[in-house]
Amino acid sequence: MAIKVLIVDDSALIRKLLSAIVQSQPDMLLVGAAADAYAARDLVNQFSPDVITLDIEMPKVDGLTFLDKLMKARPTPVLMVSTLTREGADATLRAMELGAIDYIAKPTIGIAEGMQAYSALIIEKIRIAASARVKRHDSSTLRKSPQSLSYSSTEKLIAIGASTGGTEAIKEVLLQLPANSPGIVITQHMPPGFTRSFAERLHKLCQVAVKEAVDGERVLPGHAYIAPGDLHMLIERSGADYRIKLSDTERVSGHKPSVDVMFSSLARSAGNNVMAVILTGMGKDGARGMQDIFKQGGFTVAQDEQSCVVFGMPSEAIKSGGVKIISPLWDIGDVLVQQIKRVGSGNRL
């Protein structure tokens, strides 16, 4: 059955371009193109679309307000259409909190050429969104408080990789970790500019300090480092320390930054001192690197299918044989803390 797609954007050009991309696919059906939230609401009620592309900036009712109401009343896979600006990044991250699946970057210049250049990616994102798990948005959901942890070593490291749905999954895991956790390194598939906003947003919410990674800096306990959106992040040993190396080489596993690059570097530099977590996301990135860590005696965790937005990356890691524990998202923080308590005593400072 064809994927029913609704386009919501106040730009007539964007509506035209996205409509043409959708209509070019035999497995997709364009059910409407709305210029504002009111027209969109009527089309949602009439056609029950499988996927909605939604502009953040719209007249009358903005995209975030519409998304909030939609996810409470009629949860639907939504792809946000966002500009690659600081304001666009902040609004997109808020949309992820409200339940959006992913986002499409809107070019700021050369819009027609830019949208055509990314048409294959847009098509892929629509297909992924159509199969994603969507939950009713509930801002009152209670989270576990971080467990207390007696730990001060620099020897252990936590590594987290994620893609589609990962911004909220990463936030969920970090919120469960206490301020004195081992150093944390994170690769999330995001474009340049978004990772800094993501890090700043997490820093305000979490007990650990969160920042965008800088080349050459030391990985410290109680800190989380997010790979910049256009660079690979590797972890190398320097004497008794772990240091971050940023690399502008080719894409690996289809991505830059790549989870495989980060995980494989950790297998080489930290071996059985690594606790690696692979979260929701499409594709295979991270499976090979997690297997490398597992072979070196590292502790490996994959998010379970039921709590994933998209089970692709965890599924591939599990099939590769590189996963020790499969856990629901809301338990992963506890799993890590318990592992630190088991192995953390007697480590060097």
Secondary structure, 3 states (H helix, E strand, C coil): CCEEEEEECCCHHHHHHHHHHHHCCCCEEEEEEECCHHHHHHHHHHHCCCEEEEECCCCCCCHHHHHHHHHHHCCCCEEEEEECCHHHHHHHHHHHHHCCCEEEEECCCCHHHHHHHCHHHHHHHHHHHHHCCCCCCCCCCCCCCCCCCCCCCCCCEEEEEECCCHHHHHHHHHHCCCCCCCEEEEEECCCCCHHHHHHHHHHHHCCCEEEECCCCCECCCCEEEECCCCCEEEEEEECCEEEEEEECCCCECCECCCHHHHHHHHHHHCHHHEEEEECCCCCCCCHHHHHHHHHCCCEEEEECCCCCCCCHHHHHHHHCCCCCEEECHHHHHHHHHHHHHHHCCCCCC
